[in-house]
Amino acid sequence: MAFHSVEKLLAGGEALPLWKRIQVEDCADSGVDEAASWAKMSELWRAMQATQADYDPARRSPSGLTGGAGALLEGPGSGLCSPFLRQVIAAALKAGECNACMRRVVAAPTAGASGVLPAVLIPLQARDGISDETMVEALYVAAGFGQVIAQRASISGAEGGCQAEVGSASAMAAAALVQVKNGSGAQMAQACALALSNTLGLVCDPVGGLVEVPCVTRNVMGAVNAISCAEMALSGVSSPIPCDEVIDAMGAVGVALPSALRETGQGGLAATPTGRRLAEGLFAE
């Protein structure tokens, strides 16, 4: 895509909706027609749905650290969260667990952050009876904002910490939710900026170097953050810092993070006594 900034992403006027402008630009960049582009994005949406449908609470990751948590969030719960929010939490856990269990997920933008977008979109579709077409349009919006983040900063935990993975996914999901709710492009940018601001500085500290602890539950945080930021943006709350500047700040913070906090498994939770003990047990002869 030729969009190197959110400002440019939004500069196309009102002749076409934002999702359509993103699709057109993607077609020009990749050399495919709009029908093929739509078919591919629809395939990704179906794959997200299939990951949820394929979830098996009895399945465990090879490490034994992950599995079954998604099923624990099904049912009425404690009463702290609405049924919808519990479904969001469950969906994020299920996708994260599927990734850890070597099942098929959609990297959005990465496999480690694959639970955020489906967690906010699939329960919303079920609750409100939203069409698949609307959800595919939302994925284009997510892709557009994600592309800008990737170009201006990073979507790699090894390069920028978890802010670049779950943080980016949360920002993409927030913009996608505004699209689903027929918000404006400016509101999508505000939602993206707010979500990324809230995750600024989030480190990548996988226990044993595996994308499991704390990665799976961080997908929940990213999903809930996306919903709250989309709600704020749709209600008129704005980020004092423009979206592009927030993205640039995330990139700068990622560069400043020490290597121990960028997916090496040497800092943060991975460096705790229990984290080290778990890692030693995982790789013991």
C-alpha positions, -999 to +999 in steps of 0.1 A: +000+000+000+011+035-007-003+049+026+027+060+047+006+080+072-029+081+086-031+117+074-027+105+039-050+075+045-078+099+054-070+125+027-090+107-001-121+127+005-157+113+006-159+100-029-153+064-016-156+050+019-123+045+036-124+007+034-130+009-003-100+033-008-078+009+011-090-020-011-084+000-043-049+009-032-042-027-022-053-039-056-030-014-073-001-024-051-006-062-054-017-063-090-050-081-083-086-071-092-111-060-066-130-094-068-098-113-060-089-089-032-124-093-017-122-130-020-089-131-001-101-109+027-133-129+030-112-160+033-093-144+062-126-136+079-138-172+075-105-184+089-110-163+120-144-178+124-131-213+119-104-208+146-132-201+171-154-230+158-124-254+160-115-246+196-112-276+218-109-270+255-092-303+260-063-294+237-030-283+253+001-267+239+033-288+236+046-270+267+016-277+287+013-241+297-017-232+276-052-247+270-087-247+283-089-211+295-113-200+268-139-225+279-138-211+315-152-178+303-183-194+288-215-192+308-229-165+331-197-158+351-193-137+382-215-108+371-186-083+368-188-084+330-217-083+306-223-115+285-209-097+255-177-088+272-173-123+285-177-135+249-150-111+239-126-123+266-134-159+257-128-154+220-094-137+226-083-166+248-095-192+223-075-177+194-044-172+216-046-208+228-051-221+192-019-203+182+000-218+211-014-253+203-002-249+167-036-246+152-046-223+123-049-186+131-049-154+112-018-132+119-035-098+125-009-084+124+010-113+140+002-147+152+010-136+188-017-110+185-041-131+165-068-131+192-076-094+192-095-087+160-116-119+160-124-113+197-140-079+190-157-087+157-171-122+161-191-116+193-203-083+179-216-100+148-233-126+168-249-101+191-261-076+165-267-098+135-241-079+114-234-092+079-202-109+068-198-082+042-196-055+069-170-075+088-149-079+057-151-041+052-139-037+088-109-059+080-099-036+052-099-007+076-078-027+101-054-036+074-050+000+063-042+013+097-020-018+104+000-010+072+007+025+083+018+013+118+041-013+101+057+013+078+061+041+104+070+019+134+068-019+137+045-048+142+073-071+155+077-079+192+114-086+186+118-052+172+094-031+192+080-051+222+045-062+227+033-027+221+041-034+184+021-067+184-008-066+207-007-028+208-009-026+170-036-053+169-056-033+195-053-001+174-063-019+143-093-035+160-104-001+175-105+014+140-123-016+126-150-013+153-156+023+144-160+012+108-186-014+118-205+013+137-204+037+107-181+061+123-160+086+103-125+082+091-114+108+117-130+088+145-112+057+132-079+076+135-088+087+170-097+052+181-064+039+167-044+067+184-061+061+218-056+024+217-020+026+208-014+053+234-028+030+260-004+002+252+027+024+248+057+008+264+043-027+266+072-051+268+076-085+251+086-110+278+076-145+268+083-171+294+106-197+279+106-177+247+072-192+238+042-172+226+021-183+255+027-166+289+017-137+291+009-135+254-024-153+254-040-131+281-025-099+266-048-106+237-077-101+261-063-068+272-059-057+235-095-066+227-110-049+257-088-018+251-100-017+215-136-017+225-132+010+251-112+032+226-137+027+198-165+036+222-146+068+233-139+078+197-175+072+186-186+094+216-164+123+206-133+117+228-102+125+209-064+119+213-046+152+219-017+137+200-023+130+163-024+094+153+007+095+131+027+110+160+014+083+184+026+057+159+060+074+156+062+076+194+056+038+196+084+032+171+108+054+192+098+036+224+104+003+207+139+013+197+146+025+233+135-008+249+164-029+261+169-062+242+158-081+274+123-067+269+120-075+232+110-111+228+143-126+240+127-142+271+153-125+293+133-098+311+100-090+326+079-120+335+103-143+319+130-132+343+110-139+375+120-169+396+089-188+385+093-177+349+129-191+349+119-223+366+091-229+341+116-223+312+141-246+328+115-273+330+104-268+294+139-274+281+152-300+305+166-331+289 
